[in-house]
Amino acid sequence: GFLWPATRHRWTPMLARWVGLAAVWRIAGGAVPPLGAEVREEMASAIVVGSLGSVTTEIIEKREGGYRDKIQTAQFEASRLEKGSVPATISWWKPLDRPDGWTGHQGQNEAPPIGKAVRVFCSVDGELLTPNGWELVDEPVDEPVDEPVD
């Protein structure tokens, strides 16, 4: 007890840092950071501006032991092609259930909004790049485009 008051103040800042780091790690859950703009543009097979229509949702069990993903697919009306070819549908995923203690890829950070102008960054088959495969676009959605214009 005699040394406690003198040593308490010396250890308090270090203890506070460790508690803070543990809290940040727990909140983040080991999530993957967003892709930078240049990396996202390079990785995308297609970059298209348009709007999402009706969405379907499917729950997939990936492995035994509580490993399930929610996969969503939306009809896509393209208004401007910036790279690649126009996908008919756009899809993304988000983990639903993971075993306790599991960390890793979180799928799409947020689902894209339906009916609003978005720029999508996706694979050839229309799967959004994770974790940030879309962005809002501040422009009206033009007439639909089906094929690239040279």
C-alpha positions as CSV (number, residue, x, y, z in Angstrom):
1,G,0.0,0.0,0.0
2,F,2.8,2.4,0.7
3,L,4.2,2.5,-2.9
4,W,0.8,2.5,-4.6
5,P,0.2,6.3,-4.6
6,A,3.7,7.0,-6.0
7,T,3.5,4.3,-8.8
8,R,-0.1,4.7,-9.7
9,H,0.5,8.0,-11.6
10,R,3.5,6.5,-13.5
11,W,1.4,3.6,-14.9
12,T,-1.9,5.4,-15.5
13,P,-1.0,6.9,-19.0
14,M,0.4,3.5,-20.2
15,L,-2.7,1.7,-18.9
16,A,-5.0,4.2,-20.5
17,R,-3.3,3.7,-23.9
18,W,-3.6,-0.1,-23.7
19,V,-7.3,0.1,-22.8
20,G,-7.8,2.6,-25.6
21,L,-6.1,0.4,-28.2
22,A,-8.1,-2.7,-27.0
23,A,-11.3,-0.7,-27.4
24,V,-10.5,0.5,-30.9
25,W,-9.5,-3.0,-32.0
26,R,-12.8,-4.4,-30.5
27,I,-14.9,-1.8,-32.2
28,A,-13.1,-2.1,-35.5
29,G,-13.3,-5.9,-35.3
30,G,-10.3,-6.3,-37.6
31,A,-12.2,-4.6,-40.5
32,V,-10.5,-4.0,-43.8
33,P,-9.8,-0.4,-44.5
34,P,-11.5,1.3,-47.5
35,L,-9.7,1.2,-50.9
36,G,-8.1,4.4,-52.0
37,A,-9.5,6.2,-55.1
38,E,-6.5,5.2,-57.4
39,V,-6.5,1.6,-56.1
40,R,-10.2,1.2,-56.5
41,E,-10.1,2.6,-60.1
42,E,-7.3,0.3,-61.0
43,M,-8.9,-2.8,-59.4
44,A,-12.3,-2.3,-61.0
45,S,-13.1,-4.1,-64.2
46,A,-16.1,-1.8,-64.7
47,I,-16.8,1.7,-63.5
48,V,-20.3,2.8,-64.3
49,V,-22.7,5.6,-63.2
50,G,-26.4,4.7,-62.8
51,S,-29.0,3.7,-60.4
52,L,-30.1,0.5,-58.6
53,G,-33.6,-0.9,-59.0
54,S,-35.2,-3.8,-57.2
55,V,-33.0,-5.8,-54.8
56,T,-33.1,-9.5,-53.9
57,T,-31.5,-10.9,-50.8
58,E,-30.1,-14.4,-50.3
59,I,-28.6,-15.9,-47.1
60,I,-25.7,-18.3,-47.8
61,E,-24.2,-20.7,-45.3
62,K,-20.5,-20.7,-46.2
63,R,-19.2,-23.2,-43.7
64,E,-20.5,-25.2,-40.7
65,G,-20.3,-23.4,-37.4
66,G,-22.3,-20.2,-37.9
67,Y,-20.6,-18.7,-40.9
68,R,-23.4,-17.1,-43.0
69,D,-23.3,-14.2,-45.5
70,K,-26.1,-12.0,-46.8
71,I,-25.8,-11.5,-50.6
72,Q,-27.8,-8.8,-52.3
73,T,-28.3,-8.4,-56.0
74,A,-29.9,-5.3,-57.6
75,Q,-31.0,-4.5,-61.2
76,F,-28.8,-1.8,-62.5
77,E,-29.6,1.0,-65.0
78,A,-26.4,2.5,-66.3
79,S,-26.4,6.1,-67.5
80,R,-22.7,6.5,-68.1
81,L,-19.9,4.1,-68.7
82,E,-16.4,5.1,-67.5
83,K,-14.5,1.8,-67.8
84,G,-15.2,-1.8,-69.0
85,S,-18.7,-3.0,-69.8
86,V,-22.1,-2.4,-68.2
87,P,-23.2,-5.2,-65.9
88,A,-27.0,-6.1,-65.9
89,T,-27.0,-6.5,-62.1
90,I,-24.8,-5.3,-59.2
91,S,-24.2,-7.6,-56.2
92,W,-22.6,-7.1,-52.8
93,W,-22.3,-9.1,-49.6
94,K,-22.1,-8.6,-45.8
95,P,-21.4,-11.2,-43.1
96,L,-24.4,-12.1,-41.0
97,D,-22.9,-14.6,-38.5
98,R,-19.3,-15.5,-37.6
99,P,-18.0,-17.7,-34.9
100,D,-16.9,-15.8,-31.7
101,G,-13.6,-14.2,-32.0
102,W,-13.4,-14.2,-35.9
103,T,-12.3,-11.0,-37.6
104,G,-11.6,-10.2,-41.2
105,H,-13.3,-8.9,-44.3
106,Q,-16.6,-7.2,-43.6
107,G,-18.0,-7.2,-47.1
108,Q,-19.5,-3.9,-48.3
109,N,-19.3,-1.1,-45.6
110,E,-22.8,0.1,-46.5
111,A,-25.3,-1.0,-49.1
112,P,-25.8,1.4,-52.0
113,P,-29.0,3.3,-52.1
114,I,-31.8,2.3,-54.4
115,G,-32.9,4.9,-57.0
116,K,-30.1,7.4,-56.4
117,A,-27.2,8.2,-58.8
118,V,-24.2,6.1,-57.8
119,R,-20.8,5.3,-59.3
120,V,-20.1,1.6,-59.0
121,F,-16.6,0.0,-59.0
122,C,-17.1,-3.7,-59.8
123,S,-15.8,-6.9,-61.2
124,V,-16.8,-8.2,-64.7
125,D,-19.8,-10.0,-63.2
126,G,-21.0,-6.9,-61.3
127,E,-19.8,-7.7,-57.8
128,L,-18.8,-4.5,-56.0
129,L,-15.3,-4.1,-54.8
130,T,-15.1,-4.5,-51.0
131,P,-15.3,-2.8,-48.7
132,N,-16.2,0.5,-50.6
133,G,-17.3,-0.4,-54.1
134,W,-19.7,2.5,-54.7
135,E,-20.1,6.2,-54.1
136,L,-22.9,8.7,-54.4
137,V,-22.8,10.9,-57.5
138,D,-24.2,14.5,-57.4
139,E,-25.9,14.4,-60.8
140,P,-29.2,13.3,-62.3
141,V,-29.3,9.9,-63.8
142,D,-29.3,10.2,-67.6
143,E,-30.9,7.9,-70.1
144,P,-29.8,4.2,-69.7
145,V,-26.7,3.1,-71.6
146,D,-26.3,-0.6,-72.5
147,E,-22.9,-0.8,-74.2
148,P,-19.7,1.2,-74.2
149,V,-19.4,4.1,-76.5
150,D,-16.0,4.5,-78.3
